[in-house]
Amino acid sequence: METPNRQGRRRIVVGITGASGAIYGIRLLRLLRGLDVESHLVMSRSAHLTLNCETELRPADIHALADVVHANGDIGAAIASGSFHADGMIIAPCSIKTLSEIASGVTSSLMSRAADVMLKERRRLVLMVRETPLHAGHLRSMATVTDIGAIVYPPVPAFYARPASLEDMVDYSLGRVLDLFGLEASLAGRWSGVAAKRNPGDAAHVA
């Protein structure tokens, strides 16, 4: 999966849509910076609205976290071409609208075009889809993008990790996503199995 740029750094495109969960994209950008991964950010117009509803941050604050920022309407941007070398793309969060565009191949923005490029170039595309409940159309779109090479990763919390805060739950999901790119962020302990527990009376039933 590793495709270094001219400076030898890994490069990942980050998309942030208008689905609830802007915190995932924001935290992801901070993690990539800490991992010395070159990030290319594209945000939808709806993402700006969600950002205002869910955080105290401005778009400029999010832009400052990325190495390169591309306007969602700029279909001539570097990330719209397969000749642009990248390890892949993570859309965090991913709206149903963006999921549907990727599934259909009818891309109307740089966000969905860049995702389409990842698929045609056989690069990793991870979609942190945020919607619930799901109707059959949503599920069909998820199945379609999976069939054509994407990974659907809804940010579902893992309670066996015993999260103590919202930040813990966000970090766990993002840690697993970064695992898909071979990036170790050391955000959560690894599952090492659990010893079987028996009641004292069970011993009589063991041969």
C-alpha positions in Angstrom: 0.0 0.0 0.0 2.9 2.4 0.6 3.3 5.1 -2.1 5.7 7.7 -0.9 5.8 11.2 -2.4 8.9 12.9 -3.5 9.9 13.7 0.0 9.4 10.1 1.1 6.4 10.8 3.2 3.2 8.8 3.0 0.2 10.7 1.6 -3.5 10.4 2.4 -6.5 12.3 1.1 -9.0 13.2 3.8 -12.6 14.0 3.0 -15.0 15.6 5.5 -18.7 15.7 4.5 -21.7 17.2 6.1 -22.7 14.0 8.0 -22.7 14.3 11.8 -19.3 13.5 13.2 -17.0 16.2 12.1 -14.9 15.3 15.1 -13.7 12.2 13.2 -12.2 14.2 10.4 -10.7 16.8 12.7 -9.1 14.2 14.9 -7.9 12.2 11.9 -6.0 15.2 10.5 -4.3 15.8 13.9 -3.3 12.1 14.0 -1.9 12.1 10.5 0.2 15.2 11.4 1.6 13.3 14.4 2.5 10.4 12.2 4.2 12.6 9.6 1.7 11.7 6.9 1.1 14.3 4.2 -2.7 15.1 4.3 -4.7 16.5 1.5 -8.1 17.8 2.7 -11.3 18.4 0.9 -14.5 19.5 2.7 -18.0 19.7 1.3 -20.1 22.8 1.8 -22.4 20.9 4.1 -19.3 20.0 6.2 -18.9 23.7 7.0 -22.4 23.9 8.3 -22.0 20.7 10.4 -18.7 22.1 11.8 -20.5 25.2 13.0 -23.2 23.1 14.7 -20.9 20.5 16.4 -17.8 22.5 17.3 -16.5 25.9 18.1 -14.0 25.7 15.3 -14.0 27.6 12.0 -13.2 26.1 8.6 -9.9 27.9 8.7 -8.9 26.1 11.9 -9.5 22.7 10.1 -7.6 23.8 7.0 -4.6 24.7 9.2 -4.4 21.0 10.3 -3.9 19.8 6.7 -0.8 20.0 4.5 -2.8 20.8 1.4 -6.4 22.0 1.1 -8.5 21.5 -2.1 -11.8 23.2 -2.8 -14.6 20.7 -3.3 -15.6 22.4 -6.5 -12.2 22.2 -8.0 -12.5 19.2 -10.2 -9.2 20.1 -11.8 -7.3 19.6 -8.5 -4.3 17.2 -8.3 -6.3 14.6 -6.3 -8.8 14.3 -9.2 -6.2 12.5 -11.2 -4.9 9.0 -11.0 -1.4 10.3 -11.7 -1.4 11.9 -8.3 0.4 9.4 -6.0 -1.4 8.7 -2.7 -1.7 5.8 -0.3 -5.5 6.2 -0.3 -8.4 8.2 1.0 -10.4 8.3 4.2 -13.8 10.1 4.2 -14.6 10.9 7.9 -17.5 11.2 8.3 -19.0 10.0 5.0 -22.6 11.1 4.2 -25.1 9.0 2.4 -25.1 11.4 -0.5 -21.3 11.0 -1.0 -21.6 7.2 -0.5 -24.3 7.1 -3.2 -22.3 9.1 -5.7 -19.3 6.8 -5.2 -21.5 3.8 -5.6 -23.0 5.1 -8.8 -19.8 6.4 -10.3 -21.6 9.7 -11.1 -19.3 12.1 -9.3 -20.4 15.7 -8.9 -17.7 17.1 -6.7 -14.0 16.7 -6.0 -14.8 14.6 -3.0 -16.5 11.9 -4.9 -14.2 12.2 -7.9 -11.1 11.7 -5.7 -12.8 8.7 -4.1 -13.6 7.3 -7.6 -9.9 7.8 -8.5 -8.8 5.7 -5.5 -11.1 2.9 -6.7 -10.0 2.9 -10.3 -6.3 3.0 -9.3 -6.9 0.2 -6.8 -5.9 2.2 -3.8 -7.5 2.0 -0.4 -10.7 3.9 0.2 -12.3 3.9 3.6 -15.7 5.4 4.1 -16.8 6.2 7.7 -20.5 6.2 6.9 -22.6 8.0 9.4 -26.4 7.3 9.2 -29.0 5.4 11.1 -31.4 3.7 10.8 -30.5 2.4 7.3 -33.0 1.6 4.6 -32.4 -0.9 1.8 -31.1 1.8 -0.6 -28.4 2.7 1.9 -27.4 -0.9 2.3 -27.3 -1.5 -1.4 -25.0 1.4 -1.8 -22.7 0.1 0.9 -22.7 -3.4 -0.8 -21.9 -1.8 -4.1 -18.9 0.3 -2.9 -17.6 -2.8 -1.1 -17.9 -4.8 -4.4 -15.9 -2.2 -6.3 -13.1 -2.1 -3.7 -14.0 0.4 -0.9 -14.1 -0.4 2.8 -17.2 0.7 4.7 -16.3 1.5 8.3 -19.1 3.0 10.3 -17.7 4.5 13.4 -19.3 2.1 15.9 -17.8 2.3 19.4 -16.2 -0.9 20.9 -17.2 -1.0 24.5 -14.9 -3.9 25.4 -12.2 -1.3 25.2 -13.9 0.4 28.1 -13.9 4.0 26.8 -13.9 6.6 29.5 -14.8 9.5 27.2 -16.0 10.6 23.8 -12.4 11.1 22.8 -11.6 7.5 23.6 -14.4 6.2 21.4 -13.3 8.5 18.5 -9.7 7.4 18.8 -10.6 3.7 18.9 -12.4 4.0 15.6 -9.7 6.0 14.0 -7.0 3.7 15.3 -8.7 0.8 13.5 -9.0 2.9 10.3 -5.3 3.8 10.4 -4.6 0.1 10.9 -6.0 -0.4 7.4 -3.2 1.7 6.0 -0.5 0.1 8.1 -0.2 3.2 10.4 0.3 2.6 14.1 -1.2 5.4 16.2 -1.2 3.5 19.5 -4.6 4.7 20.3 -6.1 1.6 21.9 -4.9 -1.6 23.4 -4.9 -4.7 21.2 -7.3 -7.5 22.0 -5.3 -10.5 23.3 -8.1 -12.8 24.2 -9.9 -13.5 27.4 -9.5 -16.6 29.6 -12.7 -18.7 29.8 -14.5 -18.3 33.1 -16.3 -21.1 34.8 -18.4 -21.3 37.9 -16.9 -23.5 40.6 -19.7 -26.0 40.1 -18.8 -26.4 36.4 -15.7 -28.5 37.2 -17.9 -31.5 37.9 -19.1 -31.4 34.3 -15.7 -31.3 32.7 -14.4 -34.8 31.6 
